[in-house]
Amino acid sequence: MSSVRKPKDDAEKIRARIAIAQGKGTSLADFIEEILETPPEDEFVEAVKNRIELAHEQEESIDITALIKEMAAIQNQWA
């Protein structure tokens, strides 16, 4: 499971920011593409981002891989 949650404390937040500054991060679009094996549309990336932000606001963890697959399945049903 690939879960997304907010940092436990300030030290964890700092470590994450350092890792990103050192180029160890990946864009959300690239992460989604890795899971779906196709480049996502900008609107899809924004929808995933919004769901991550909602989880952050509600202080909940989410399984990001499952979320992306579920959102893609729903999008395909509407297509």
N, C-alpha and C positions, 0 to 999 in steps of 0.2 A: 504494500500500500504506500502510495506517495501522498503524504498528508501535508496540508498547509495549515499553519497556525502562527499566531503572533509570537515574537520572542518572549522567552520566559522572564528575562530581566534585561537591564541595560547592558550588561557585559555580553550577552548573547546578541543583542542588537548591534553592538559595536563590531563583534566578530563577523557578523553577516555583512555589514557595510564594508569592512576591510576586504573580505573575500570578493565582493562585487567589484570593488575598486581595483583589485588585482586581476580582474578579468575571469574570475572563476564562476561568474554567473552566466545565465543564458536568458535570452528574451522569452517572454511568454509565447509569442508567436512561434519561435523555434521549438519550444517545449511541446506545444500543441501539435506542430507538424511532425515531431518525432513520434508522438502517440498515434496520430491519425494517418500518418504516412502520406500526407498531402498538405500543401500550404493552406492555412486557414484564411478565410476572408477577415477583413478588419473588424466587421461587425461581430463576428464570432469571438475574436480575441477580446473585444470590448465586453461582450456578454460574460465571458469567463472571468475577466478582471472584476466586473461588477459583483459577481457571485463570491469571489474571493474577498472582496472588500466587505460585503455583507456578513460573511462568516467572521471576519475580523471584528466588525462592530458588535456582533453577537457573542464574541469570545468563544467561538466553536472551531473545532478542527474539521477539515473536510478531506476526503480522499480525492485529490485533484485528478488523478488518472480516471477514476470512475466517473467523476463529474464531467470531464471532457467527453468521454465515450457516451454518456447519457445525453448530453447536450447535442452531440453530433447525430445520435439516433433520432432524437426529436426533430432536429433540423431536416434530416433526410425524409422523415414522415411527411413533413410539410411541403417538401419539394415536389 
